[in-house]
Amino acid sequence: MTEMLKEILIKNARMVNDGRILEGDLLIRNGRIERIDPAIPAGESTRVLEADGRTLMPGMIDDQVHFREPGLTRKADMRSESRAAVAGGITSFMDMPNTVPQTISLEALEAKYTLAAERSLANCSFYLGATNDNLAEIQALGPNQTCGIKVFMGASTGNMLVDRVEILEAIFRDAPALLATHCEDTPTIEKNEAVYRAKYGEEVPMECHPLIRSAEACYRSSSLAVELAKRHDTRLHVLHLTTARELDLFEAGPLAGKRITAEACVHHLFFDDRDYELKGSFIKCNPAIKRQEDRDAIRQALVEDRIDVIGTDHAPHTLEEKLNTYFKAPAGLPLVQWALPMVLELHHNDLISLEQLVEKIAHGPARLFGIKERGYLREGYWADLVLLDLNSPYRVEREAVLYKCGWSPLEGSRLRSRVVTTFVNGQVAYHEGRVNEAVRGRRLEFDR
């Protein structure tokens, strides 16, 4: 199935789409979904893939990754991480600007698209990064040129903190595209760091991370972002919520018509602070994985439609870097290869329906960002699809890791869903353990 094909017929699939589950066939022709019907006959030149009742859904659209290229390719690059992404059922990604050089100019933005056209197996878009000094670049941005503008309202990896009040006001006032924010209050974090450094020196236990990158630090920053967005009528998307308290800032209900939306990440839905004892720095991330009560509140917020999409914040670092002490070990987790099976664990545990899960990983991101002709099983749309076996338990082992960094925080975890086949623009990008290196994704297009 890994040769380049013009026509593929998927037979006897259990299709999850638009709030329904239907049994039937799906025909792909020239990269797009040609037809969906209970039964479709195969033509002479059609390659048939027998689904045998397995689950077919739109591929995951990941609204937040760090694929590290350009400049940080010792950790990851577009080819290595997009390979892992398609193996995990992710067909489109949106990459962050804290690379080297930083993606803070229109020239740097277009240069990343050029790189991706040569290297990426998945479809992609790139955020333009905001700084204290690039307001003119933001104002010159075309609304369909990027998935969004990334604002670090808290210091994280990459030194892109925007902390000048007048610049934040101007960005929220003038942004020509969606603003996506990382919300943590740096003064609060620095105060907490001083307390724990005084107590432990350099040997701060990893389980102190959610106390240093605290719930209060998150709420102070996210509440400021929401207040600014309401004042300026900004299209705001707050990334990776981690606390129960923050959830009250966001409206429950359908995505349509919302000006302020929120994302949860797979690791904040999967892990909680009890996991630091075993995982240590392997689950150190910003914002931090917090209490079980916070994790459970975020899960419930998905069901309430208070959280609109699920992403990964995939952020690989080398094993050598991660094996450092608290202050030296960088924050970030590689996640794309098993993100979709991680989310499906919520379904297996009767916490979310398949229909609502597809809304959070595909339909919702497509609508939230205004992505053209993707995110659904619809005739005429690009065939970005994932075929899943929901009854194929296994343990994640390091030998299976495709990330350039070579490790996963999921190692040793038991998952019950397996990606069988991933289609990107109608081509088989991954099938039964094999990645098709010939596939190339496309630049995402927007209709805003």
TORPA-232458 format. One record per residue: x, y, z of N, C-alpha, C, O in turn; residue in one letter. Coordinates in steps of 0.1 Angstrom, whole numbers, plus 2048, in hexadecimal, padded with zeros to 3 digits. Layout:
# TORPA-232458
XYZXYZXYZXYZA/...
This chain:
# TORPA-232458
8087F480080080080080880D800803818800M/81680C80081E81880182281E7F48298287F3T/81E8187E882181E7DB81782A7DA80C82A7E0E/81B8347D181283F7CE80783B7C58098377BAM/7FA83D7CA7EE8387C37E58437C07E384C7C8L/7DE8427B57D484C7B17C68497B77BE8527B9K/7C383C7BA7B68387BE7B782D7C87BC8227C6E/7B182F7D47B18257DF7A38247E479C82E7E6I/79E8187E67918167EB79280F7F97988047FAL/78D81680378D81081177F80A813775810812I/77F7FD8157737F58167707F18247797EF82CK/7637F282775E7ED8347647F38407697ED849N/76480084076980884B75E80D85475280F850A/76180F86075981686A75D82486B766828872R/75582D86475A83B86275484486C74884486FM/75D84C87375885587D75A863877765867874V/74F86A87674F87787074287F872737879873N/74488C87573889587672E89088072289187ED/73388B88C72A88789672387A89471A87789CG/72787288A72186588772B85A88573785D882R/72784E88672F84288372783A87871C83687BI/72E83986C72783286173082785C73C82885CL/72A81C85873181185273181384372681683DE/73C81083C73C81282E74A81282775480F82EG/74A81881B756818813759827810751830810D/76682980E76B83780A7758367FF77F82E800L/77383D7F477B83D7E87848497E877F8557E9L/7918487E679A8527E479F8537D67A28497D0I/79E85F7D07A38607C27AA86D7C17A58787C5R/7B786D7BC7BF8787BA7C18817C67C088D7C6N/7C287A7D27C58817DE7B98857E67BA8897F2G/7AD8857E17A18897E779787E7EA7988747E3R/78E8817F37838777F57798797EA7728837E8I/77886F7E176F86F7D676186B7D97578717D4E/7608617E275285C7E57528547F275B84E7F6R/7478567F974484E80573684880472C84F802I/73683B80572983480372982780B73482280FD/71D82180D71D81481472580980D72B800813P/72580A7FF72C8007F77318067EA72980C7E3A/73E8067E774380C7DB74B8017D47547FB7D9I/7487FE7C774F7F47BF75D7F97BC75F8057B9P/7667F07BB7747F37B77767F47A87717EB7A2A/77D7FD7A37807FE79578C7F57927937F079BG/7907F478579B7EC7817A87F17877B17E978AE/7AA7FE7887B680478D7B680879B7BF80E7A0S/7AC8047A37AA8077B17B27FE7BA7B07F27B9T/7BA8037C37BF7FB7CD7B67FA7D97B18057DER/7B37EF7DE7A97ED7E97B07EA7F67B97E27F7V/7AC7F28007B07F080E7A47EB81679B7F3818L/7A57DF81A79A7D982279B7DD8317A57DA838E/7927E58367927EA84378D7E084D7917E1859A/7857D68497807CC8527797D185E77B7CC869D/7727DC85D76A7E28687727EB87176D7EF87CG/77F7ED86E7877F687778280487577B80786CR/78780D87D78281B87E78A824875796825876T/78382B86D78983586478484386877884586AL/78D84C86A78985A86E79386486779D860862M/78F87186779987B8627A687A86A7A6878876P/7B187D8637BE87D86A7BE8888747B7893873G/7C688787E7C78918897CE89D8837D889C87CM/7C98A98877CF8B68837D58BB8907CE8BF899I/7E28BB8917E98BF89E7EC8CE89D7F48D2895D/7E68D68A67E88E48A57F48EA8AD7F58F68AED/7FD8E18B18088E68B98138DB8B98138D28C1Q/81E8DD8B182A8D58B28368DE8B18368E98ADV/8418D78B684F8DD8B58578D38AE85D8CA8B4H/8588D48A08608CB89986F8CF8978778C8891F/8728DB89D8808DF8A08898E38948948E6896R/8838E388888A8E787D8858F58788798F6876E/88E8FE87589D8FD8748A48FF88189E90488BP/8B08FB8828BA8FF88C8BB8F68988C58F789FG/8B18EE89B8B28E58A78B18D78A38AB8CF8AAL/8B78D38978B48C68918BC8BB8988BA8AF894T/8C48BE8A28C98B38AA8BE8AC8B28BF8A18B6R/8B38B48B58A88AF8BD89E8A88B489889D8B7K/89B8AE8A88908AA89F8918B18928988BB891A/88A8AD8888898B587C87B8B28758748A987AD/8788B986B86B8B78658698A985F85E8A4861M/8738A385A87189685486F88C85F86688485FR/87888C86987788187486A88287B86487887ES/86688E87F85A89088784D88E87F843889884E/84D89287284189086A84088186783487C865S/84B87986684A86B86584386587183A85D870R/84786987D84186488983286988A82986188FA/82F87588582187A88581887187D80D86D881A/81C86E87081386686881285886D80785286BV/81C85387481B84687A81184688580C83C889A/80F85288B8058548967F88598917EF85C89AG/7F58598847E885E87F7E686D87E7DB87187DG/7F18748807F088387E7F38868707FE88386BI/7EA88D8697EC89085B7EF89F8587F48A284ET/7ED8A78627F18B68617F68BB86E7F18B7879S/8008C486D8058CA87A8078D88788098DD86DF/8088DF88380B8EE8848178F088D8168EC899M/8228F588782E8F588E83190389482E90D88FD/8389028A083A90E8A88479168A385091089DM/8489238A785392B8A286092C8A98699338A5P/8619258B486D9268BC87891C8B787C9138BEN/87C91F8AB8879188A48939218A489392C8AAT/89D91D89C8A992689A8AC92688B8B191D886V/8AA9328858A593E88B89693D88E88F934889P/89194689788394689B87B94A88F87F952886Q/86E94588E86594888385E95588785295488BT/86496088685E96D88B85E97788085B983882I/86097387385F97B86885897485D85796785DS/85297B85484B97584985596D84085196283AL/86197283F86B96A83786E95D83D86F953836E/87095D84B87395085286794785186993B850A/85B94C85184F94485084F93D84384D931842L/85194483885193E82B85C93482985B92A822E/86893682F87392D82E86F92083487491582FA/86892083F86491384585A90B83C85B8FF83BK/85191283584990B82B85190582084E8FA81CY/85B90C81C86490681286B8F981786C8EF80FT/8708FA8238768EE82986C8E282A86F8D7826L/8608E582E8568DB8308528D482384F8C8823A/8518DC81884E8D680B8588CB8078548C2800A/8648CC80B86E8C380886E8B78118728AC80EE/86A8B981E86D8AF8288618A983086289E834R/8568B083084B8AB8398428A183283E8A3827S/83F89683983588C83482789083881E88A832L/82589A84081889E8448158AC83F81F8B483CA/8088B083E8058BE83B8098C784780A8C3852N/80B8D48448108DC84E80D8EB84D8098F0842C/80D8F285880E90185881790586381B8FD86CS/81B91186382591686D82092387381A92C86CF/82192488081E93088782993B885835938884Y/82494788482D95388582E95689482495889BL/83B95789983D95A8A783C9698AA8419718A2G/83796D8B583697A8BA84297D8C48469748CCA/8489898C385298D8CC84F99B8D18459A18CCT/8579A08DA8569AE8DE85A9B88D38579C48D4N/85F9B38C78659BC8BD8609B98AF8659C08A6D/8569B18AD8539AE89F8449B189C83E9AA894N/83F9BB8A28319BF8A082E9C28918239BF88CL/8379C888A8359CC87C8349BF87382C9BF86AA/83B9B587683A9A886F82C9A287182699D868E/8279A387D81A99D88180F9A587980699F874I/8119B28798079BB8728079B98637FC9BB85DQ/8129B485E8139B284F80F9A484B80E9A283FA/80C99B85480898E8517FB98D84A7F199384EL/7FA9848407EE9828397E69788427EB96F847G/7D89798437D097184B7D19628487CE959850P/7D495F83B7D49518377E294B8357E494182FN/7EC9538397FA9508377FF94684280993F840Q/7F894484D7FD93C8587F193785F7E593C85ET/7F392C8677E99278707E693187B7DA932880C/7F09398807EE94288A7FA94988F805947889G/7F995289980495989F8069548AD7FD9548B5I/81294F8B081594A8BD81B9548C682495B8C3K/8149558D281995F8DC81C9578E98149518EFV/8299588EC82D9528F982B95C904833966905F/82095B90C81D96391782395E92481F96292FM/82D95592283495092D84194A92784194591CG/84C94B92E859947929859938928855931931A/85D93391C85E92491A86B92291187392B910S/86C91690B87791390387891D8F786E91D8EFT/8839248F588492C8E988593B8EC8889438E2G/8849408F888694E8FB87E9578F28839608ECN/8719558F286895D8E985D9648F28529678EDM/8609668FF85696C90885297A90385B983900L/84597D90284098A8FF83B99090C83098B911V/84299991283E99E92083D9AD92083B9B292BD/83D9B491583B9C291582C9C59138269C0909R/8259CB91D8179CD91D8129D39118089CF90BV/8199DE90C8149E59018159DD8F480D9DF8EBE/81F9D48F38209CB8E88159C08E880F9BE8DDI/8129BB8F38079B18F47FA9B78F07F29B28E9L/7F89C48F57EB9CB8F17EB9CC8E27E09CA8DCE/7F69D08DC7F69D38CD7F49C68C67ED9C68BBA/7FA9BB8CA7F99AE8C37EA9A98C47E49A58BAI/7E49AA8D07D69A68D17CD9AF8C97C29AB8C4F/7D19BC8C87C89C58C07C99C38B17C09C48AAR/7D69C18AC7D89C189E7DA9B48977DB9B388BD/7DA9A989E7DC99C8987D399988D7C799988EA/7D99968817D09938757CC9858747C598186BP/7D197C87D7CE96E87D7CC96A88C7CF972895A/7C895D88D7C695889B7D39598A37DE95789EL/7D195D8B07DC95D8BA7DB9518C27D194D8C8L/7E79498C27E893D8CB7F29418D67FD9458D3A/7EE93F8E37F69438EE7FB9378F67F392E8F9T/8079398FB80C93190680B939912811944913H/80393591C80093D92880693893580092F93AC/81093E93981693C94781C94A94B822951943E/81A94D95781F95A95C82D95996183095296BD/83795F95A84595D95D84996296B85095B972T/84496E97084897297D84496898884B966992P/83896298783495899083D94C99084094699AT/84094798484993C98385793F98985C936990I/85C94A98686994E98C86994E99B87394A9A1E/85E9539A185D9549AF85D9469B58639439BFK/85593D9AE85592F9B38629289B18669209BAN/86992A9A68769249A48809289B088791F9B4E/87F9349B48889399BF8859329CC88F92E9D3A/87992F9CE8759289DB87A91A9DA8809159E4V/8799139CF87D9059CE88C9039CD8928F99D1Y/89290D9C78A190D9C68A790F9D48B19099D7R/8A19189DC8A691A9E98A490D9F28AC90B9FBA/89A9059EF8978F99F78A08EE9F28A58E69FBK/8A28EC9E58A88E09E08B58E39D98BD8D99D5Y/8B98EF9D68C48F29CE8C28EE9BF8B78F19BAG/8CB8E79B98CA8E39AB8C28D69AA8BE8D199FE/8C08CF9B68BA8C29B58AB8C29B88A68BB9C0E/8A48CC9B28968CC9B388F8C09AE8928BC9A2V/8878B99B58808AD9B08768B19A48708BB9A4P/8758A899B86D8AB98F85E8AC9938578B398CM/85A8A699E84C8A89A18498B69A683D8B99A9E/8538BE9A88508CC9AB84D8D599F8498E09A1C/84F8CF99384C8D798783F8DD98783E8E9983H/8348D698A8278DD9898248E799481A8EE994P/82D8E799F82C8F19A98348FD9A58319089AAL/83E8FC99D84690799883F90E98D83C91A98DI/83B90698283390A97782490897C81D900977R/82091198581490E98D80791198680791797CS/7FC90C98C7EF90F9887EC91E9887E692497FA/7F29259927F09339937F793B9877F1944982E/80393698480A93C97980293A96C802943963A/7FC92F96A7F492C95E7E893595E7E593C954C/7E09369697D493E9697D794D9677CF953960Y/7E195296E7E496096C7E696495D7E196E959R/7ED95B9567F095E9487E495C93F7E1964936S/7DD9519417D294D9387C695793A7C095B931S/7C495B9467B99659497BD9729437B497993ES/7CA9769437CE98293C7CB98192D7C698B927L/7CF9769277CD9749187BE9759157BA97C90BA/7B596F91D7A797091A7A297E91C79A982914V/7A79859267A29939287A799C91C79F9A4918E/7B399A9177B79A290C7AF99E8FF7AB9A78F8L/7AC9928FD7A598D8F27979938F27919978E8A/7909938FD7839998FE7839A88FC77A9AD8F6K/78D9AF90178E9BD8FF7909C18F178A9CB8ECR/7989B98E979B9BD8DB7949B48D17969B58C5H/78B9AB8D67849A28CD78D99A8C478B9988B8D/7989958CB7A298D8C479E97F8C37979798CBT/7A29788B879F96A8B67AB9638BD7B69628B8R/7A895E8C97B29598D27B094A8D47A59458D5L/7BB9428D47BB9348D67C69318E17D29338DEH/7C192D8ED7CB92B8F87CF91C8F87C79138F8V/7DC91A8F77E190D8F57E39069037E490C90DL/7E48F99027E78F090D7E38F491B7EB8F8924H/7D68F491D7D08F792B7D48EB9347D48E0930L/7D78EF9417DC8E494A7D58E59587D78DC960T/7CC8EE95A7C68F09677B78F09677B18F595DT/7B18EB9717A28EC97279E8FA9737938FE96EA/7A590397A7A191197C7A091896E79792096CR/7A99169657A991D95979D91A950799922948E/79790E95278C90A94A78091494B778915941L/77E91A95677392495877493094F76B93794DD/78093294978293D94077C93B93277B94492AL/77892F92F77492B92276592692276191F92BF/75E92991775092691674E917912756912909E/74591091874190391373890490773090E906A/7388FA8FF72F8FB8F37368F98E67428F98E5G/72E8F98DB7348F78CE73E9028CA73E90D8CFP/7478FE8C17529068BD74D9128B475391D8B5L/7439108AD73E91A8A473B9278AB7349278B5A/7419328A673E93F8AC7489438B774794F8BBG/75093A8BC75993E8C77649468C276A9448B8K/7679518CA7739598C777F9558CF78A9598CCR/77C94E8DA78794A8E378593B8E577B9368EAI/7909348E17909258E279C9208EA7A59278EDT/79B9138EC7A590D8F57A98FF8F07A18F88EAA/7B68FB8F37BB8EE8EF7C08E78FC7C48ED905E/7BE8DA8FB7C58D19057CF8C88FE7CD8C58F2A/7DA8C59057E48BC8FE7E38AE9047DE8AB90FC/7E78A48FC7E58968FF7EC89290C7E788A913V/7F889890F7FF89491B7F88999287F9893932H/7F18A59267EA8AA9327DD8A29347D78A393FH/7D889B92A7CC89292B7D08849307C887D935L/7DD88192E7E18739317E987193E7E6868945F/7F287B9417FA87A94D7F48839587EC88C955F/7F98819657F688B96F80388B97980C884976D/80289398380E89598B81388899281F888997D/80B87E99381087199981A86A990822862994R/81B86E98382486897A83286D97A83B867974D/83487898184287D98284B874989857873986Y/84686C99384F86399A855859991861855993E/84E85498785384A97E85A85097286484C96DL/85385B96C85886195F86286C96186A86E958K/86187396C86B87E96E86B88896486188D960G/87788B95F87989695587389294787189B93FS/87088594586A88193885C88793785788792BF/85588B9428498929408498A194583F8A7948I/8568A69468578B49498548BC93C85A8BB932K/84A8C593D8458CD93283F8DA93783D8DB943C/83E8E492E8388F193282C8F492982D8F391DN/8218F692F81E8F693E81E8E894381D8DE93CP/8208E79508228DA9568168D195780B8D6957A/8188C495780E8BA95A80B8BC9698148BC971I/7FE8BD96C7FB8C197A7F38B69817F58AA97EK/7EA8B998A7E38B09937D98A798B7D58AA980R/7D689C9917CC89398B7BF89A98A7B8899980Q/7BC8A39937AF8AB9937AF8B49877A58B6980E/7BA8BA9837BB8C29787BA8BA96B7B38BE962D/7C08AF96A7BF8A695F7B18A295C7AC8A2951R/7AA89E96779C8999667938A59627898A395AD/7968B196778E8BD96378F8C09547868C494DA/79C8BE94F79E8C19407978B69387918B992EI/7978AA93D78F89F9357808A393577A8A192AR/77B8A794076D8AB94076A8B793775F8B7931Q/7738C09377728CC92E7718C891F76B8CF918A/7788BD91C7768B990E7688B590B7628B8901L/7628AD9147548A891274B8B49127418B490AV/74D8BE91A7458CA91B7478D490F73F8DE90EE/7508D19067548DA8FB7598E79017578F28FAD/75F8E790C7668F39127748F490C7798FF90AR/77A8E89097868E79027828E28F477B8D98F2I/7888E98EA7838E78DC78C8DE8D47868D78CBD/7998DD8D67A18D48CE7AC8CD8D77AE8D28E3V/7B18C28D27BC8BB8D97C98BC8D07C88B98C4I/7D48C08D67E18C08CF7EB8B98D67E88B28E0G/7F88BA8D28028B28D980D8BB8DF8128B78EAT/8108C78DA81C8CF8DE8288C68DE8318C78E6D/8298BD8D48348B48D18418BD8D28438C68CAH/84A8B98DB8568C28DD8628B98E28658B88EEA/8698B38D88738AA8DC8808B08E08848BB8DBP/8878AA8E98958AD8ED89D8A08ED8978958EEH/8AA8A18ED8B28958ED8B188E8FA8AE895905T/8B48818FA8B487A9078BE87F9108BC88091CL/8CA88390B8D48899148D089591B8D2897927E/8C889E9148C38AA91A8B98A79258B98AD92FE/8B089D9228A689A92B8AB8949388A4894942K/8B688E9388BB8879448C389094D8CA88B956L/8C089D94C8C78A69558BE8A99618B38A3963N/8C48B196B8BD8B59778B28BF9738B18C3968T/8A98C297D89D8C997A89F8D69728998D8968Y/8A88DF9768AA8EC96F8B08EA9628AF8F3959F/8B88E09608BF8DE9538B78D59498B98D793DK/8AE8CD94E8A68C594489C8CD93D8948D4944A/89C8CE9308938D69298848D19298828C592BP/87B8DA92886D8D69288688D291A86B8D9910A/8618C791985B8C390C85B8B490A8648AD90FG/8518AF90484F8A190284C89E8F38458A58ECL/8528938EE84F88E8E08428868E184187D8E9P/8388898D982B8838DB82387E8CE81A8768CFL/8278838C281E8828B781C8738B38118708AEV/82586A8B582485C8B08198558B781384C8B1Q/8168588C480B8518CB80185A8D07F98568D9W/8008668CB7F68708D17E886B8CF7E086C8D8A/7E58678C37D78628C07D38568C87C88568CEL/7DC84C8C97D88418D27D78458E17CF83F8E8P/7DF84F8E57DD8548F37CF85A8F57C98578FFM/7CB8628EB7BD8688EC7B385D8EC7A985E8F3V/7B58538E47AB8488E37AA8408F07A083A8F2L/7B48418F97B283B9067A684190D7A083A915E/7A484E90B79885591178B84E90D78284C914L/78B84B90077F8448FA77E836900773832904H/78982F90178982190778482191577E81891AH/78782C91C78382E92A77583492C771838937N/76E83592176083A92175F84992575584D92BD/76985092276A85F92676686891B76287391DL/76686390E76386B90375F8628F77658578F6I/7558668F075085E8E475A8608D97628698D8S/75A8568D07628578C375E8638BB76686A8B6L/7518668BB74C8728B375287F8B97568878B1E/7528808C675788C8CC76688D8CB76C8988CAQ/76D8818CC77B8818CA77F8868BD78988E8BCL/7788828B277C8868A57798958A378189C89CV/76F89A8AA76D8A98AB7798B08B077D8BB8ABE/7808AB8BA78B8B18C17988B08B97A18B98BAK/79A8A58B27A78A38AB7A78A789D7B18A8896I/79B8A989779A8AB8887908B68847958C087FA/7838B488777A8BE88377C8CB88A77C8D6883H/77E8CB8977818D789E78D8DF89A78B8EB897G/7988D98987A48E18937A18E68857A58F1882P/79B8DF87C7988E386F78F8F086F7928F9868A/7858F087877C8FC87978390788078191387CR/78990488B78F90E89379991788B79A92388DL/7A19108837AC91787B7A791B86D7AE922866F/79B91686979691985C79E9128517A0918846G/7A29068547A98FE84A7A08F983F7958F4841I/7A58FB83279D8F882779D8E98247A88E3823K/7918E382278F8D581D7978CA82379C8C181DE/7988CB83179F8C18397978BF84678F8C884AR/79A8B484D7948B285A7878AB85A7828A8865G/7828A684F77589F84E77689484477F89483BY/76D88A84576B88083B760886832754883835L/76388D82875989481F75E89281176A89480ER/75489080875888F7FA75D89C7F57578A77F8E/76889C7EE76F8A87E977A8AD7F27828B47EDG/77A8A87FF7858AD8087918A4805791899800Y/79D8AA8097A98A28097A88968117A289681CW/7AE88B80D7AD87E8147B887D81E7C287681CA/7B68848297BF8838357B887A83F7AF87F846D/7BC86D8407B48638477BD85B8507C985A84DL/7B785585A7BE84B8627B583F8647AA841869V/7BA8338627B38278647B98218717C581F872L/7B081E87B7B481A8887AF80C88C7A3809888L/7B78048937B27F88997B07FC8A87BA7FE8AFD/7A47FC8AD7A18008BB7A27F58C57A07F68D0L/7A67E98C07A77DE8C87B47D78C67B57CB8C1N/7BF7DE8C87CD7D88C57D67DD8D07DF7E58CDS/7D57D78DC7DE7DC8E77EC7D98E57F07CF8DFP/7F57E28EA8037E18E980A7EA8F48037F38F9Y/8167E88F681E7F08FF8287F98F682D7F38EDR/8298058F983280E8F284180A8F684480B902V/8498078EC8578048EF86080D8E885D8128DDE/86C80F8ED8758198E78798158D987C81D8D1R/87A8088D687E8038C98748088BE8788088B2E/86880B8C285E8108B885E81F8B68578248ADA/8668268BD8668358BD86C83A8AF8778358ABV/8658438A986984889C86F85689E87585C894L/86E85D8A987386A8AB88286A8AA8898608ADY/8878758A68968778A589D8768B28A88718B4K/89687A8BD89B87A8CA89C86C8D08A48698D9C/8948628CA8958548CE88F8508DA8918448DFG/8878588E18808538ED8718598ED86E8628E5W/8698538F685B8578F885785790685B84D90DS/85086090B84B86091984085591A83C851926P/83C84F90F83284490F83883691183182D913L/84583591284C82891384782191F84782692AE/84281491C83D80C92782E80D92882780592FG/82881792281981992381280F91A81780C910S/80680B91F7FE8029177F380A9107EB812916R/7F28099037E880F8FB7DF8058F47E47FA8F1L/7D38088F17CA7FE8EB7C68018DD7BF7F88D7R/7CA80C8D77C780F8C97D48118C17DE8168C6S/7D380C8B57DF80C8AC7DB81289F7D180F899R/7E481B89A7E382088D7E78168827F2810883V/7DE8138797E080986F7E68108627F080C85DV/7DE81A85E7E28218517DF8308537D5834858T/7E883884E7E684784D7E784B83F7F0848838T/7DD85383A7DD85982D7DF86882E7D986F836F/7E886D8267EB87B8257E887F8167EF87B80EV/7DE8888147DB88C8077D88807FD7DC8807F2N/7D28768037CE86A7FB7D98607F97D78557F3G/7E58637FE7F08597FD7F385280A7F1858815Q/7F78458097F983E81580784281B81183F815V/80684A82681384F82C818845836824844839A/80F83C83C81383284580A8268447FE828843Y/80F81A84580780E84480E80384B8197FF847H/8077FE85680C7F185C81B7F28608227E985DE/81F7FD86682D7FE86B837803861842805865G/83280785583B80C84B83881A84782C81D845R/84282384784083184384383283484D82D830V/83B83982D83D83B81E84584881D84085381EN/85284781B85B85381A85885C80E85D86780EE/85185780484F85F7F88448697FA8438737F2A/83C86880483087180683587F80B83E880813V/82F88980583189780A82489D80D81B89D805R/8238A48188178AB81C8178B881481F8BC80CG/80C8C08168098CD8108088D881A8068D5826R/80A8E48168088EF81E7F98F18217F18F1817R/7F58F282D7E78F48307E290182B7E990B82BL/7D69018267D090D8217C491082A7BE908830E/7C191D82B7B79228347AD92A82D7AF931822F/7A192A83279693282D79093A83878793683FD/79594683979194F84578B95C840787964848R/
